[in-house]
Amino acid sequence: MKFLHTSDWHLGRQFHNVSLIDDQKHVLNQVLDYVEREAVDVVIIAGDVYDRAIPPTIAVDLLDETLNKICLELKVPVIMIPGNHDSADRLKFGANHFRQAGLHILGELTRITESITFVGEFTTE
């Protein structure tokens, strides 16, 4: 299996009060191209998905759009964990439902030791 390990997306970050969202969208489009071109089997997003605990709506929308493309259009599962910049409680919203679409959000430290076994398209044991 081919894993793409990413981290520190920091979606919603501003630099000297200038939003970096357009640059972040550009980079995420490059990630999407790579996932498709290199036939990646699983994408890992290891923390600091957002730049702050309560991200701006545009950052939430960008994450939603990106995860939709990875999980539903490219049919590549994603494993995502929060980092110190994220609110684990907010990031794990809908985790139980999203698992069926191939998005595995491990928002609680107690779940970090749970194994995820990929059997077929988005199915886990």
GUKOL-308578 format. One line per field, with one value per residue: y, z, x of N, C-alpha, C in turn; residue in three letters; residue number from 1. Coordinates in Angstrom, 1 decimal, padded with zeros to 4 digits, m for minus. Example, Ala and Ser with C-alpha at 12.3 -4.5 7.8 and 13.67 -1.06 7.14 Angstrom:
! GUKOL-308578
n_c2 (m005.7, m002.2)
n_c3 (007.8, 007.1)
n_c1 (013.2, 012.8)
ca_c2 (m004.5, m001.1)
ca_c3 (007.8, 007.1)
ca_c1 (012.3, 013.7)
c_c2 (m003.3, 000.0)
c_c3 (007.8, 007.9)
c_c1 (013.2, 012.9)
rest (ALA, SER)
nr (1, 2)
END
This chain:
! GUKOL-308578
n_c2 (m001.2, 002.2, 005.0, 008.4, 010.7, 013.5, 016.7, 019.5, 021.4, 023.8, 025.3, 028.3, 030.1, 033.2, 035.7, 038.3, 039.6, 038.9, 036.7, 033.3, 031.6, 031.2, 030.4, 028.1, 026.6, 026.2, 024.6, 022.4, 021.5, 020.6, 018.5, 016.8, 016.2, 014.8, 012.6, 011.3, 010.9, 009.3, 007.1, 006.8, 005.0, 005.5, 008.5, 010.4, 012.7, 014.3, 016.1, 019.6, 020.5, 022.7, 026.2, 027.3, 026.8, 027.5, 027.7, 029.9, 030.1, 029.8, 028.2, 025.9, 025.2, 024.7, 022.5, 020.7, 020.5, 019.5, 017.0, 015.8, 015.4, 013.7, 011.4, 010.8, 011.3, 010.5, 008.2, 007.4, 006.5, 008.4, 009.1, 011.0, 013.1, 015.3, 018.2, 020.3, 022.8, 022.5, 022.1, 019.3, 018.3, 019.7, 019.0, 016.2, 016.0, 014.3, 012.0, 009.3, 008.9, 009.7, 007.8, 005.7, 006.8, 006.7, 008.4, 008.7, 009.8, 010.4, 011.6, 011.5, 010.9, 008.4, 006.8, 006.5, 004.2, 002.3, 000.0, 000.4, m001.3, m001.8, m003.3, m003.5, m001.2, 001.4, m000.1, m001.4, m003.4)
n_c3 (000.0, m000.7, 001.1, 001.8, 003.7, 005.4, 007.1, 009.3, 007.9, 008.5, 007.8, 007.1, 008.1, 008.6, 007.4, 008.5, 008.7, 006.2, 004.4, 003.7, 002.2, m000.5, m001.5, 000.0, m001.0, m003.6, m003.1, m001.9, m004.1, m005.6, m004.0, m004.3, m007.1, m007.0, m005.4, m007.1, m009.5, m008.5, m007.6, m004.8, m001.9, 000.7, 002.5, 005.0, 007.5, 009.7, 012.1, 013.2, 011.3, 011.0, 011.6, 013.9, 016.9, 016.5, 013.4, 010.5, 008.4, 005.7, 005.7, 006.8, 004.7, 002.7, 003.6, 003.7, 000.9, m000.1, 001.3, 000.3, m002.4, m002.2, m000.7, m001.8, m004.6, m005.6, m004.3, m002.1, 001.0, 004.1, 006.9, 009.8, 012.3, 015.1, 015.9, 018.0, 017.3, 016.5, 017.5, 019.0, 019.6, 017.9, 015.4, 015.3, 014.7, 013.4, 012.9, 013.2, 011.2, 008.9, 008.6, 007.0, 004.5, 004.1, 005.6, 008.3, 011.4, 014.1, 016.8, 019.5, 022.2, 023.3, 021.2, 019.6, 019.6, 018.3, 015.7, 012.1, 009.6, 006.2, 004.0, 001.7, m000.7, 001.4, 003.5, 006.8, 009.3)
n_c1 (000.8, 000.4, 001.1, 000.4, 001.7, 000.8, 000.9, 000.3, m001.3, m002.6, m004.9, m006.6, m004.8, m003.3, m001.0, 000.6, m001.9, m003.0, m004.8, m004.0, m005.4, m005.9, m003.4, m003.1, m005.2, m004.3, m002.0, m003.2, m004.6, m002.4, m001.7, m003.9, m003.7, m001.3, m002.0, m003.8, m002.3, m000.1, m001.3, m002.1, m002.9, m003.8, m004.4, m002.8, m003.5, m001.8, m002.4, m002.7, m004.6, m006.2, m005.5, m006.2, m008.2, m010.9, m011.7, m011.8, m014.7, m014.2, m011.9, m012.9, m014.6, m012.8, m011.4, m013.5, m014.2, m011.8, m011.5, m013.8, m013.1, m010.9, m011.9, m014.5, m014.5, m011.9, m011.8, m010.1, m009.2, m008.9, m007.0, m007.2, m005.9, m006.2, m004.2, m002.1, m003.1, m005.6, m009.1, m009.9, m012.4, m014.1, m013.0, m013.4, m016.1, m018.9, m017.5, m018.1, m020.1, m018.7, m016.8, m017.8, m017.6, m015.0, m013.4, m011.5, m011.5, m009.6, m010.2, m009.9, m007.7, m007.8, m008.5, m006.4, m004.9, m006.4, m006.8, m006.9, m008.1, m007.8, m009.9, m011.3, m012.8, m013.1, m014.0, m013.7, m012.3)
ca_c2 (000.0, 003.5, 006.0, 009.8, 011.3, 015.0, 017.3, 020.9, 022.2, 025.2, 026.0, 029.5, 030.9, 034.6, 036.2, 039.8, 039.9, 038.5, 035.3, 032.5, 030.5, 030.9, 029.6, 026.8, 025.9, 025.8, 023.5, 021.2, 021.0, 019.8, 017.2, 016.0, 015.7, 013.8, 011.4, 010.7, 010.5, 008.3, 006.0, 006.7, 004.1, 006.1, 009.8, 010.6, 014.1, 014.2, 017.2, 021.0, 020.7, 024.2, 027.1, 027.7, 025.9, 027.9, 028.2, 030.7, 029.3, 029.5, 027.1, 024.7, 024.9, 024.2, 021.2, 019.9, 020.3, 018.6, 015.7, 015.2, 015.0, 012.6, 010.2, 010.4, 011.3, 009.6, 006.9, 007.1, 006.8, 009.4, 009.0, 012.4, 013.3, 016.7, 018.7, 021.3, 024.0, 022.1, 021.6, 017.9, 018.1, 020.2, 018.2, 014.9, 016.1, 013.4, 010.9, 008.0, 008.8, 009.9, 006.5, 005.0, 007.4, 006.6, 009.4, 008.1, 010.9, 009.9, 012.9, 011.3, 010.2, 007.0, 006.0, 006.5, 002.8, 001.5, m000.2, 000.6, m002.3, m001.6, m004.6, m003.1, 000.2, 002.1, m001.0, m001.7, m004.5)
ca_c3 (000.0, m000.8, 002.0, 001.7, 005.1, 005.5, 008.4, 009.4, 006.8, 009.1, 007.0, 007.7, 008.6, 008.0, 007.5, 008.6, 008.4, 004.9, 004.3, 002.8, 001.8, m002.0, m001.6, 000.6, m002.0, m004.7, m002.6, m001.8, m005.5, m006.0, m003.3, m005.0, m008.3, m006.6, m004.9, m008.3, m010.4, m007.9, m007.1, m003.4, m001.3, 001.9, 002.9, 006.4, 007.8, 011.1, 013.0, 012.8, 010.1, 011.0, 012.2, 015.3, 017.4, 015.8, 012.1, 009.7, 007.6, 004.4, 005.9, 006.9, 003.4, 001.9, 004.1, 003.2, m000.5, m000.3, 001.7, m000.6, m003.6, m001.9, m000.3, m002.7, m006.1, m005.9, m003.5, m001.3, 002.4, 004.8, 008.4, 010.2, 013.7, 015.4, 016.5, 019.1, 016.8, 016.3, 018.5, 018.7, 019.7, 016.6, 014.3, 015.2, 014.4, 012.4, 012.7, 013.1, 009.9, 007.8, 008.4, 005.9, 003.2, 004.0, 006.4, 009.7, 012.2, 015.4, 017.6, 021.0, 022.4, 023.6, 019.9, 018.9, 019.5, 017.5, 014.4, 011.0, 008.6, 004.9, 003.4, 000.3, m000.7, 002.6, 004.5, 007.8, 010.3)
ca_c1 (000.0, 001.1, 000.5, 000.9, 001.7, 000.9, 000.6, 000.4, m002.0, m002.8, m005.9, m007.1, m003.7, m003.0, 000.4, 000.5, m003.3, m003.3, m005.2, m003.2, m006.3, m005.7, m002.2, m003.4, m006.0, m003.3, m001.1, m004.0, m004.9, m001.3, m001.8, m004.9, m003.0, m000.3, m002.8, m004.4, m001.2, 000.7, m002.2, m002.0, m003.9, m004.3, m003.8, m002.8, m003.3, m001.4, m002.4, m002.7, m005.4, m006.6, m004.5, m006.7, m009.3, m012.1, m011.2, m012.8, m015.6, m013.5, m011.0, m013.7, m015.1, m011.7, m011.2, m014.6, m014.0, m010.6, m011.8, m014.8, m012.4, m010.1, m012.6, m015.6, m014.2, m010.8, m012.0, m009.0, m009.5, m008.1, m006.9, m006.9, m005.9, m006.0, m002.9, m002.3, m003.8, m007.0, m010.0, m010.2, m013.9, m014.7, m012.5, m014.0, m017.6, m019.4, m016.5, m018.8, m020.8, m017.8, m016.0, m018.4, m017.2, m013.5, m012.7, m011.3, m011.0, m009.3, m010.2, m009.7, m006.4, m008.1, m008.7, m005.1, m004.3, m007.3, m006.3, m007.8, m007.7, m008.4, m010.2, m011.7, m013.1, m013.6, m014.5, m012.7, m012.7)
c_c2 (001.2, 004.5, 007.4, 010.4, 012.8, 015.5, 018.8, 021.7, 023.6, 026.0, 027.2, 030.4, 032.2, 034.9, 037.7, 040.3, 039.7, 037.1, 034.5, 031.4, 030.2, 030.1, 028.2, 026.0, 025.4, 024.6, 022.3, 020.6, 020.2, 018.5, 016.3, 015.4, 014.6, 012.5, 010.6, 010.1, 009.3, 007.1, 005.7, 005.9, 004.8, 007.5, 009.9, 012.1, 014.1, 015.5, 018.6, 021.1, 022.1, 024.9, 027.5, 026.8, 026.2, 028.5, 029.1, 029.7, 028.9, 028.4, 025.8, 024.2, 024.2, 022.8, 020.2, 019.5, 019.3, 017.2, 015.0, 014.7, 013.7, 011.3, 009.8, 010.3, 010.4, 008.3, 006.4, 007.5, 007.7, 009.1, 010.4, 012.4, 014.8, 017.0, 019.7, 022.6, 023.8, 022.0, 020.2, 017.6, 018.6, 019.4, 016.8, 014.9, 015.2, 012.2, 009.6, 007.8, 008.9, 008.6, 005.7, 005.5, 007.4, 007.6, 008.9, 009.2, 010.4, 011.1, 012.7, 010.5, 008.7, 006.1, 005.8, 005.1, 001.9, 001.3, 000.0, m000.4, m002.0, m002.9, m004.4, m001.6, 000.7, 001.2, m001.3, m002.7, m003.9)
c_c3 (000.0, 000.1, 001.7, 003.0, 005.0, 006.9, 008.3, 008.3, 007.3, 008.3, 007.8, 008.2, 007.8, 008.3, 007.5, 008.2, 007.0, 004.8, 003.3, 002.2, 000.3, m002.2, m001.1, m000.4, m003.2, m004.3, m002.5, m003.1, m006.0, m005.3, m004.0, m006.3, m008.0, m006.2, m006.1, m009.2, m009.8, m007.4, m005.6, m002.8, m000.1, 002.1, 004.4, 006.6, 009.3, 011.8, 012.4, 011.4, 009.9, 011.7, 013.6, 015.6, 016.7, 014.5, 011.4, 008.8, 006.3, 004.5, 006.1, 005.6, 002.5, 002.3, 003.6, 001.7, m000.8, 000.1, 000.8, m001.8, m003.3, m001.6, m001.3, m004.1, m006.4, m005.2, m002.8, 000.1, 003.1, 006.3, 008.9, 011.7, 014.0, 016.0, 017.5, 018.6, 016.6, 017.6, 018.2, 018.7, 018.4, 015.4, 014.1, 014.9, 013.2, 012.1, 012.4, 011.7, 008.8, 007.6, 007.2, 004.5, 003.1, 004.7, 007.8, 010.5, 013.6, 016.3, 019.1, 021.2, 022.7, 022.3, 019.2, 018.7, 018.8, 016.2, 013.3, 009.9, 007.3, 004.2, 001.9, 000.3, 000.5, 003.6, 005.5, 008.7, 011.7)
c_c1 (000.9, 000.4, 001.2, 000.6, 001.8, 000.6, 000.7, m000.1, m002.2, m003.8, m006.5, m006.1, m003.7, m001.6, 000.3, m000.9, m003.7, m003.6, m004.4, m004.1, m006.2, m004.5, m002.4, m004.3, m005.2, m002.5, m002.0, m004.4, m003.7, m001.2, m002.8, m004.4, m002.1, m001.0, m003.3, m003.3, m000.4, 000.0, m002.0, m003.1, m004.6, m003.6, m003.9, m002.6, m003.1, m001.3, m002.3, m003.4, m005.8, m005.5, m004.9, m007.9, m010.6, m011.7, m012.2, m013.6, m014.9, m012.5, m011.7, m014.2, m014.0, m011.4, m012.3, m014.5, m012.9, m010.9, m012.8, m014.1, m011.6, m010.9, m013.7, m015.3, m013.0, m010.9, m010.8, m009.3, m008.5, m008.1, m006.4, m006.9, m005.7, m004.6, m003.2, m003.0, m005.3, m007.8, m010.4, m011.7, m014.5, m014.2, m013.1, m015.5, m017.9, m018.5, m017.1, m019.5, m019.8, m017.0, m016.5, m018.0, m015.6, m012.7, m012.7, m010.7, m010.8, m009.1, m010.0, m008.5, m006.7, m008.2, m007.4, m004.5, m005.2, m006.7, m007.3, m007.3, m008.5, m008.6, m010.5, m012.0, m013.8, m014.1, m013.4, m013.2, m012.7)
rest (MET, LYS, PHE, LEU, HIS, THR, SER, ASP, TRP, HIS, LEU, GLY, ARG, GLN, PHE, HIS, ASN, VAL, SER, LEU, ILE, ASP, ASP, GLN, LYS, HIS, VAL, LEU, ASN, GLN, VAL, LEU, ASP, TYR, VAL, GLU, ARG, GLU, ALA, VAL, ASP, VAL, VAL, ILE, ILE, ALA, GLY, ASP, VAL, TYR, ASP, ARG, ALA, ILE, PRO, PRO, THR, ILE, ALA, VAL, ASP, LEU, LEU, ASP, GLU, THR, LEU, ASN, LYS, ILE, CYS, LEU, GLU, LEU, LYS, VAL, PRO, VAL, ILE, MET, ILE, PRO, GLY, ASN, HIS, ASP, SER, ALA, ASP, ARG, LEU, LYS, PHE, GLY, ALA, ASN, HIS, PHE, ARG, GLN, ALA, GLY, LEU, HIS, ILE, LEU, GLY, GLU, LEU, THR, ARG, ILE, THR, GLU, SER, ILE, THR, PHE, VAL, GLY, GLU, PHE, THR, THR, GLU)
nr (1, 2, 3, 4, 5, 6, 7, 8, 9, 10, 11, 12, 13, 14, 15, 16, 17, 18, 19, 20, 21, 22, 23, 24, 25, 26, 27, 28, 29, 30, 31, 32, 33, 34, 35, 36, 37, 38, 39, 40, 41, 42, 43, 44, 45, 46, 47, 48, 49, 50, 51, 52, 53, 54, 55, 56, 57, 58, 59, 60, 61, 62, 63, 64, 65, 66, 67, 68, 69, 70, 71, 72, 73, 74, 75, 76, 77, 78, 79, 80, 81, 82, 83, 84, 85, 86, 87, 88, 89, 90, 91, 92, 93, 94, 95, 96, 97, 98, 99, 100, 101, 102, 103, 104, 105, 106, 107, 108, 109, 110, 111, 112, 113, 114, 115, 116, 117, 118, 119, 120, 121, 122, 123, 124, 125)
END
